[in-house]
């Protein structure tokens, strides 16, 4: 089952990716900027998302809103 994940901090994203893969998840990303994240969400093809609240200095609320509209479950991650 593909998973979508957009993260602002690449090293933390890599750790999360490895942990999710250990449980059999197929990962799309990491995605580090809002534009790329919006493109990914528009294209769909994933079952769940983990999104960083801060994507390279931009807030990811628009991503969360679109995921809710599409009824795709997601969670927020923050490292600050």
C-alpha positions in Angstrom: 0.0 0.0 0.0 1.7 3.3 -1.0 2.1 6.0 1.6 2.6 9.7 0.9 4.9 11.6 3.2 6.1 15.2 2.9 8.7 16.4 5.4 10.7 19.5 5.7 13.7 17.9 7.5 15.3 15.3 5.2 17.3 13.5 7.9 14.2 13.0 10.1 12.2 12.0 7.1 14.8 9.3 6.3 14.4 7.9 9.8 10.7 7.8 9.5 10.9 6.3 6.1 13.1 3.4 7.3 10.7 2.7 10.2 7.6 2.7 8.0 9.3 0.5 5.4 10.2 -2.0 8.2 6.4 -2.4 8.6 6.0 -3.0 4.8 5.0 0.5 3.7 5.9 1.7 0.3 7.0 5.4 0.6 6.5 8.3 -1.8 8.9 11.0 -0.8 10.3 12.6 1.2 8.9 15.8 -0.3 10.5 18.9 1.0 8.5 21.8 -0.5 4.9 22.9 -0.7 4.6 23.0 -4.5 5.8 19.4 -4.9 3.6 18.3 -2.0 0.5 19.9 -3.7 1.4 18.1 -7.0 1.6 14.8 -5.1 -1.7 15.3 -3.3 -3.4 16.2 -6.6 -2.1 13.1 -8.2 -3.2 10.9 -5.3 -2.1 7.2 -5.5 -1.4 6.8 -1.8 -3.4 5.7 1.3 -2.1 7.8 4.2 0.2 10.8 4.7 2.6 12.1 7.3 3.2 15.8 6.7 5.5 18.2 8.4 3.8 21.4 9.5 6.7 23.4 8.2 7.8 22.6 4.6 10.9 24.7 3.9 9.5 27.7 5.7 5.9 27.3 4.4 3.0 25.9 6.4 1.3 22.8 5.1 -2.3 23.6 6.0 -3.4 23.6 2.4 -2.0 20.0 2.1 -4.0 18.9 5.2 -7.2 20.6 3.8 -6.9 18.7 0.5 -6.2 15.4 2.2 -9.3 15.9 4.3 -11.3 16.8 1.2 -10.1 13.6 -0.4 -10.8 11.6 2.9 -7.2 10.5 3.0 -6.0 9.9 6.6 -2.9 11.8 7.7 -0.9 12.9 10.7 1.3 15.9 11.4 5.0 15.7 12.3 7.0 18.5 13.8 10.6 18.6 14.9 10.6 22.0 16.7 
